[in-house]
Amino acid sequence: MSISTDEKIAVVGTGLVGRAWSIVFARAGFPVSLYDPVDGAVEQALQLVEELLPELAQEDLLGGNSPDQVKARLTSAPTLADALAGAMYVQESAPERLEVKQELYRELDQLAEPNTVLASSTSGIPASAFTEGLANRQRCLVAHPINPPHIVPLVEIVPTPWTDAKVIQKTKALMSQIQQLPIQLNREVKGFVVNRLQGALLAEAFKLVEDGVCNVTDVDAAIANGLGLRWSFIGPFETIDLNSAKGVRGYCEMLGPLYYELAQEQADPRPWSEALVNEIDRQRREKLPVEHIGTRQVWRDQRLAKLVNAKKQADQKLGE
Amino acid sequence: MSISTDEKIAVVGTGLVGRAWSIVFARAGFPVSLYDPVDGAVEQALQLVEELLPELAQEDLLGGNSPDQVKARLTSAPTLADALAGAMYVQESAPERLEVKQELYRELDQLAEPNTVLASSTSGIPASAFTEGLANRQRCLVAHPINPPHIVPLVEIVPTPWTDAKVIQKTKALMSQIQQLPIQLNREVKGFVVNRLQGALLAEAFKLVEDGVCNVTDVDAAIANGLGLRWSFIGPFETIDLNSAKGVRGYCEMLGPLYYELAQEQADPRPWSEALVNEIDRQRREKLPVEHIGTRQVWRDQRLAKLVNAKKQADQKLGE
């Protein structure tokens, strides 16, 4: 199904995540109404977006639109009710505090039309924790982006136990239509999928440094110059599937026992001690003084944009 | 220090890994002597390399050399002694069986000049297991590549307890000179660093499917369209370092407790059951029939080559 780009999208909360979402919806052709309870926040967001758009156009990240075309689809809503009026979908990107979300969703549920989808950008709070008591809780779910969503396409769709299957389908369809790439969780789990996978890798990375096996730079290099290259266009399963002429089955016959031995060695869950965090931070600060983090974040996003672009070109030339 | 490209390299074992190494050394200017005990194996390897070279030239993976220049540096050695005569460095890529390596290293140690470095491509057997009793064991270590090394630059340097520090330095210097990117382990650990990190991610990926949280395709997408994009040019530590204005320290203050909770949930080491492997294989076979794996491997290497190229260009344009 294709959703008409006459339909209105509401972006509630216009910090880093919300304003990036507004670009994603607007470049796909949708009118976007932005609301934030903090005075001047929407105006600031619109200003920051306007500054960003020319660069994104250069990296072909505006879907063929001009910066002016994208900007023209963004409007500031004076009240939450104005933002929601006639909206078919709400992307909520409020602060990550349960009580904030609980209060906000009570309002959203009252103000929005009953069929309007209420999707949360939360990276960690399951939507069941702030939607249980709502009259129309079946239209609530999580649509968790990876920062920044106007560059990184992945979105995690996490339904609550009471989310309507049609709401899940509609949200996935909308995401696909706006060129984001949704994955679907069958149920709520702590950390969702992305941070569970990241957590598993980080746990081992921290242990390798704590146990003196290698330094921070070399752990990063092991991924960035090795495994991460494959993982950036095929995931971990396809990676092992292509490492044996017999696919996953052949790979697991060969290496399953080794990985089980490793899993046993890696099992102990360790908190990240202050001493360890200090040591890792010390090694990072040798590479990048803390006052240069902002500049490096800009560089990261530029590199990400180039990579996403190169990937699209390779998809077209060699196939996905 | 720069190593003269008059120095000879011996490649012992000319299967998939050995022949890829021969390209890596030859395109960097070194004369390479190839030896394999199996009749006709070297000739076959040279034939396969010759077929591969024009494509690599197109992707700018021959360091500015023509296919003929690279090919002219490769010679077939009739005996192991011939391969080793005058060699400054041996890259061993024999089959991954302990008894094979043990027997081979006894020969290598006897035939090679005492200062010749003996480096093993093994992905999992610590070099201490096949070098302990050798007269000149201090010149032995692991230099583990990621397949295929003529495209993926990472090399894991894993010393034994008796490897001379100068041998480690010389091997790292050689790797850097030939444009590979070495990381150094301080000691032998099971799986080295790359497979420990891969194992940690795979363990969680398998659990997510086993526990019905999401399907194989969506786990792959979570990495390939999300986390893997960053990891392909900054590793996991730099990723979290750039996710907080206060760097790793700020990130861990904020999210350390969540990741410790996740680590506790993820702790149980699980063998990959036959039923689970069958299910994952079934899902993969829906995407890729087993008879298409070979074609897809060629595609993967073409994509990898394009990615490595795009990354070099981005390094040059935006900085590393």
Chai-1 contact restraints between the chains, C-beta under 6 A:
chainA,res_idxA,chainB,res_idxB,connection_type,confidence,min_distance_angstrom,max_distance_angstrom,comment,restraint_id
A,I146,B,G226,contact,1.0,0.0,6.0,A-B,restraint_1
A,V152,B,L229,contact,1.0,0.0,6.0,A-B,restraint_2
A,P153,B,N225,contact,1.0,0.0,6.0,A-B,restraint_3
A,L154,B,N225,contact,1.0,0.0,6.0,A-B,restraint_4
A,L154,B,G226,contact,1.0,0.0,6.0,A-B,restraint_5
A,L181,B,N225,contact,1.0,0.0,6.0,A-B,restraint_6
A,I183,B,D218,contact,1.0,0.0,6.0,A-B,restraint_7
A,I183,B,A221,contact,1.0,0.0,6.0,A-B,restraint_8
A,I183,B,A222,contact,1.0,0.0,6.0,A-B,restraint_9
A,L185,B,V213,contact,1.0,0.0,6.0,A-B,restraint_10
A,L185,B,C214,contact,1.0,0.0,6.0,A-B,restraint_11
A,N186,B,G212,contact,1.0,0.0,6.0,A-B,restraint_12
A,V189,B,V213,contact,1.0,0.0,6.0,A-B,restraint_13
A,G191,B,L262,contact,1.0,0.0,6.0,A-B,restraint_14
A,V193,B,C214,contact,1.0,0.0,6.0,A-B,restraint_15
A,V193,B,A222,contact,1.0,0.0,6.0,A-B,restraint_16
A,V194,B,A222,contact,1.0,0.0,6.0,A-B,restraint_17
A,V194,B,G226,contact,1.0,0.0,6.0,A-B,restraint_18
A,R196,B,E204,contact,1.0,0.0,6.0,A-B,restraint_19
A,L197,B,E204,contact,1.0,0.0,6.0,A-B,restraint_20
A,Q198,B,L227,contact,1.0,0.0,6.0,A-B,restraint_21
A,G199,B,Y259,contact,1.0,0.0,6.0,A-B,restraint_22
A,G199,B,L262,contact,1.0,0.0,6.0,A-B,restraint_23
A,A200,B,A200,contact,1.0,0.0,6.0,A-B,restraint_24
A,A200,B,L201,contact,1.0,0.0,6.0,A-B,restraint_25
A,A200,B,E204,contact,1.0,0.0,6.0,A-B,restraint_26
A,A200,B,Q266,contact,1.0,0.0,6.0,A-B,restraint_27
A,L201,B,A200,contact,1.0,0.0,6.0,A-B,restraint_28
A,L201,B,L201,contact,1.0,0.0,6.0,A-B,restraint_29
A,L201,B,P236,contact,1.0,0.0,6.0,A-B,restraint_30
A,L202,B,P236,contact,1.0,0.0,6.0,A-B,restraint_31
A,A203,B,A263,contact,1.0,0.0,6.0,A-B,restraint_32
A,E204,B,R196,contact,1.0,0.0,6.0,A-B,restraint_33
A,E204,B,L197,contact,1.0,0.0,6.0,A-B,restraint_34
A,E204,B,A200,contact,1.0,0.0,6.0,A-B,restraint_35
A,A205,B,P236,contact,1.0,0.0,6.0,A-B,restraint_36
A,G212,B,N186,contact,1.0,0.0,6.0,A-B,restraint_37
A,V213,B,L185,contact,1.0,0.0,6.0,A-B,restraint_38
A,V213,B,V189,contact,1.0,0.0,6.0,A-B,restraint_39
A,C214,B,L185,contact,1.0,0.0,6.0,A-B,restraint_40
A,C214,B,V193,contact,1.0,0.0,6.0,A-B,restraint_41
A,V216,B,F237,contact,1.0,0.0,6.0,A-B,restraint_42
A,D218,B,I183,contact,1.0,0.0,6.0,A-B,restraint_43
A,D220,B,G235,contact,1.0,0.0,6.0,A-B,restraint_44
A,D220,B,F237,contact,1.0,0.0,6.0,A-B,restraint_45
A,D220,B,E238,contact,1.0,0.0,6.0,A-B,restraint_46
A,A221,B,I183,contact,1.0,0.0,6.0,A-B,restraint_47
A,A222,B,I183,contact,1.0,0.0,6.0,A-B,restraint_48
A,A222,B,V193,contact,1.0,0.0,6.0,A-B,restraint_49
A,A222,B,V194,contact,1.0,0.0,6.0,A-B,restraint_50
A,I223,B,W231,contact,1.0,0.0,6.0,A-B,restraint_51
A,I223,B,G235,contact,1.0,0.0,6.0,A-B,restraint_52
A,I223,B,P236,contact,1.0,0.0,6.0,A-B,restraint_53
A,A224,B,F233,contact,1.0,0.0,6.0,A-B,restraint_54
A,A224,B,I234,contact,1.0,0.0,6.0,A-B,restraint_55
A,A224,B,G235,contact,1.0,0.0,6.0,A-B,restraint_56
A,N225,B,P153,contact,1.0,0.0,6.0,A-B,restraint_57
A,N225,B,L154,contact,1.0,0.0,6.0,A-B,restraint_58
A,N225,B,L181,contact,1.0,0.0,6.0,A-B,restraint_59
A,G226,B,I146,contact,1.0,0.0,6.0,A-B,restraint_60
A,G226,B,L154,contact,1.0,0.0,6.0,A-B,restraint_61
A,G226,B,V194,contact,1.0,0.0,6.0,A-B,restraint_62
A,L227,B,Q198,contact,1.0,0.0,6.0,A-B,restraint_63
A,G228,B,W231,contact,1.0,0.0,6.0,A-B,restraint_64
A,G228,B,S232,contact,1.0,0.0,6.0,A-B,restraint_65
A,L229,B,V152,contact,1.0,0.0,6.0,A-B,restraint_66
A,L229,B,S232,contact,1.0,0.0,6.0,A-B,restraint_67
A,L229,B,L307,contact,1.0,0.0,6.0,A-B,restraint_68
A,W231,B,I223,contact,1.0,0.0,6.0,A-B,restraint_69
A,W231,B,G228,contact,1.0,0.0,6.0,A-B,restraint_70
A,S232,B,G228,contact,1.0,0.0,6.0,A-B,restraint_71
A,S232,B,L229,contact,1.0,0.0,6.0,A-B,restraint_72
A,S232,B,S232,contact,1.0,0.0,6.0,A-B,restraint_73
A,F233,B,A224,contact,1.0,0.0,6.0,A-B,restraint_74
A,F233,B,R303,contact,1.0,0.0,6.0,A-B,restraint_75
A,I234,B,A224,contact,1.0,0.0,6.0,A-B,restraint_76
A,G235,B,D220,contact,1.0,0.0,6.0,A-B,restraint_77
A,G235,B,I223,contact,1.0,0.0,6.0,A-B,restraint_78
A,G235,B,A224,contact,1.0,0.0,6.0,A-B,restraint_79
A,P236,B,L201,contact,1.0,0.0,6.0,A-B,restraint_80
A,P236,B,L202,contact,1.0,0.0,6.0,A-B,restraint_81
A,P236,B,A205,contact,1.0,0.0,6.0,A-B,restraint_82
A,P236,B,I223,contact,1.0,0.0,6.0,A-B,restraint_83
A,F237,B,V216,contact,1.0,0.0,6.0,A-B,restraint_84
A,F237,B,D220,contact,1.0,0.0,6.0,A-B,restraint_85
A,E238,B,D220,contact,1.0,0.0,6.0,A-B,restraint_86
A,D241,B,R284,contact,1.0,0.0,6.0,A-B,restraint_87
A,L242,B,R296,contact,1.0,0.0,6.0,A-B,restraint_88
A,L242,B,Q297,contact,1.0,0.0,6.0,A-B,restraint_89
A,L242,B,R300,contact,1.0,0.0,6.0,A-B,restraint_90
A,A245,B,I293,contact,1.0,0.0,6.0,A-B,restraint_91
A,G247,B,D281,contact,1.0,0.0,6.0,A-B,restraint_92
A,G247,B,R284,contact,1.0,0.0,6.0,A-B,restraint_93
A,G247,B,V290,contact,1.0,0.0,6.0,A-B,restraint_94
A,G247,B,I293,contact,1.0,0.0,6.0,A-B,restraint_95
A,V248,B,I280,contact,1.0,0.0,6.0,A-B,restraint_96
A,V248,B,D281,contact,1.0,0.0,6.0,A-B,restraint_97
A,V248,B,R284,contact,1.0,0.0,6.0,A-B,restraint_98
A,R249,B,D281,contact,1.0,0.0,6.0,A-B,restraint_99
A,C252,B,W272,contact,1.0,0.0,6.0,A-B,restraint_100
A,C252,B,V277,contact,1.0,0.0,6.0,A-B,restraint_101
A,G256,B,W272,contact,1.0,0.0,6.0,A-B,restraint_102
A,Y259,B,G199,contact,1.0,0.0,6.0,A-B,restraint_103
A,Y260,B,P271,contact,1.0,0.0,6.0,A-B,restraint_104
A,L262,B,G191,contact,1.0,0.0,6.0,A-B,restraint_105
A,L262,B,G199,contact,1.0,0.0,6.0,A-B,restraint_106
A,A263,B,A203,contact,1.0,0.0,6.0,A-B,restraint_107
A,A263,B,P269,contact,1.0,0.0,6.0,A-B,restraint_108
A,Q264,B,P269,contact,1.0,0.0,6.0,A-B,restraint_109
A,Q266,B,A200,contact,1.0,0.0,6.0,A-B,restraint_110
A,A267,B,A267,contact,1.0,0.0,6.0,A-B,restraint_111
A,A267,B,P269,contact,1.0,0.0,6.0,A-B,restraint_112
A,P269,B,A263,contact,1.0,0.0,6.0,A-B,restraint_113
A,P269,B,Q264,contact,1.0,0.0,6.0,A-B,restraint_114
A,P269,B,A267,contact,1.0,0.0,6.0,A-B,restraint_115
A,P271,B,Y260,contact,1.0,0.0,6.0,A-B,restraint_116
A,W272,B,C252,contact,1.0,0.0,6.0,A-B,restraint_117
A,W272,B,G256,contact,1.0,0.0,6.0,A-B,restraint_118
A,V277,B,C252,contact,1.0,0.0,6.0,A-B,restraint_119
A,I280,B,V248,contact,1.0,0.0,6.0,A-B,restraint_120
A,D281,B,G247,contact,1.0,0.0,6.0,A-B,restraint_121
A,D281,B,V248,contact,1.0,0.0,6.0,A-B,restraint_122
A,D281,B,R249,contact,1.0,0.0,6.0,A-B,restraint_123
A,R284,B,D241,contact,1.0,0.0,6.0,A-B,restraint_124
A,R284,B,G247,contact,1.0,0.0,6.0,A-B,restraint_125
A,R284,B,V248,contact,1.0,0.0,6.0,A-B,restraint_126
A,V290,B,G247,contact,1.0,0.0,6.0,A-B,restraint_127
A,I293,B,A245,contact,1.0,0.0,6.0,A-B,restraint_128
A,I293,B,G247,contact,1.0,0.0,6.0,A-B,restraint_129
A,R296,B,L242,contact,1.0,0.0,6.0,A-B,restraint_130
A,Q297,B,L242,contact,1.0,0.0,6.0,A-B,restraint_131
A,R300,B,L242,contact,1.0,0.0,6.0,A-B,restraint_132
A,Q302,B,L318,contact,1.0,0.0,6.0,A-B,restraint_133
A,R303,B,F233,contact,1.0,0.0,6.0,A-B,restraint_134
A,R303,B,A314,contact,1.0,0.0,6.0,A-B,restraint_135
A,R303,B,L318,contact,1.0,0.0,6.0,A-B,restraint_136
A,K306,B,A314,contact,1.0,0.0,6.0,A-B,restraint_137
A,L307,B,L229,contact,1.0,0.0,6.0,A-B,restraint_138
A,A310,B,A310,contact,1.0,0.0,6.0,A-B,restraint_139
A,A314,B,R303,contact,1.0,0.0,6.0,A-B,restraint_140
A,A314,B,K306,contact,1.0,0.0,6.0,A-B,restraint_141
A,L318,B,Q302,contact,1.0,0.0,6.0,A-B,restraint_142
A,L318,B,R303,contact,1.0,0.0,6.0,A-B,restraint_143
